[in-house]
Amino acid sequence: MANIKKGDLVQVLNGRRQDRGGDRGKQGRVLEVLVERNRVIVEGINFVTKHVRVGQTQRGSKTGGIEQMEAPIHVSNVALVDPKTKKPTRVGFRVEKNDDGKTVRVRYAKKSGEDL
C-alpha cells in the first residue's frame, strides 16, 4: 500500500529554499503518482519550461510555444501533511474491519514533532 496517493496534500522537504527561488516548504495536492519511477507530480511545485513545436489542430488553429508545467519530484522529498496540525508527518497503517467484516489496511498520520 502506498504512503502517498493522488489527491493527498503533501509538503516539499528538500530542495532550494523559497528565498532562493526553490520550493522547499511549499504545500500542494498530488496530481499524479508515477509508481515505477518512485516520483509524484505536485500541483504548483517544481515548474519547468517546456518548448512545444508548432503544429496545427484539426480546426486549423496553431499550437506550440513555451509552456510552464509541473515536473516530477522523488517521493522521498515530499511528506504527507497531517490534516489536524497542517504539518508534514509520517504515515502509518492500521488493520481494521470494514462494514462487511473484511480486514483492510487504513492509512493514518503519525504524531508530528510538537505533539510528542
N, C-alpha and C positions, 0 to 999 in steps of 0.2 A: 504494500500500500504506500502511495507517495505522500511525502510530507507536504508538498506544495501542489495545489491543483489550480485549474483555470478558474478565475473569478476571485481568488484569495487576495487579501490585502497584504502586501509584503513591503519590507524596508530594505534599502541597499546598505550593506555593511561595509564593503570595501570599495576602493577606487579613489579618485581625486576628490578633495574636499569641495564643498559648494562654492567657497570664496575663490577657488582656483578654476571654476568652470566645470566641476565634476558633479556627480550625482550621489555621493555618499550622504546618507541620512534622509534621502527623499523616500516617500512612500507612494505606491501606486498599485493598481489592480493587475493581476496576471492575465494577459490576453491569450497566451498560448504556452504550452509546455512541450518542449522537444525532448522526449524521453530518451531516445537513442543517443543524443548528444549531451545529455545532462545540462540543458540550458532552458531558460524561461525568457519570454518576451513580456516586458512590463510596460504598461501604459504610461507614456510621458517620460520614460527613463531611457538613457543611452541612445540618444538620437544620432543618426549618421546621415550624411548626404549621399544620395544615390543619383547618378546621371542616367536618365532613361532615353533611349534612342527614339527619335521622332518617327511616329507611324500614323496610320490613318485607321479610324474605326469604320464600321460599315456605313455610318451616316455621313462620312466624309469629313468629320472634324479631326483635327490633328491632335495627337497626344505626344507627350515626351517633355523633356526639360530636366530641371533639377528638383528632386523631391527630398523631403525630410521623412525618415521612417525610423522606427524603433529597431535596434539590433538586439540579438540575444545576449543574455548575461548568464554566466555559470551559476548553477543552482546553489553552490556553496557561498556565493557572495550576496545572497538575499536571505532574509529571515521572515517567517510569518509574524504578523502583528497581532498581539493579544487584543481581542475586541473590548475588554474591560479597561485595560490600562493604556491602550494605544501605543504600546512599546513593543519592540521586537522580542520574541520569545522562542523557546524551543518547543518541539511538538512531541507529544506522547500518544500512545494508543491504549485504549481500554477495551476489554472484551465485555460486551453487553448483550442482552437478549432483546430482540425487537418484538413487535406485536404478534408475529407469527410463532414466536418461541425459538427462532433460529438465533444462533450466536453470531454476532457481527463485530468487527473491529471498528471503533469510532475514534477519530482524532480529537485531541483536546490540547489546549495551550497550557504548558507548564508554567510555574510561577516565574515572574520577571525578577529583575535584580533587586528592587527595593521591597518586594513583597515577602522576601525570605525572612 
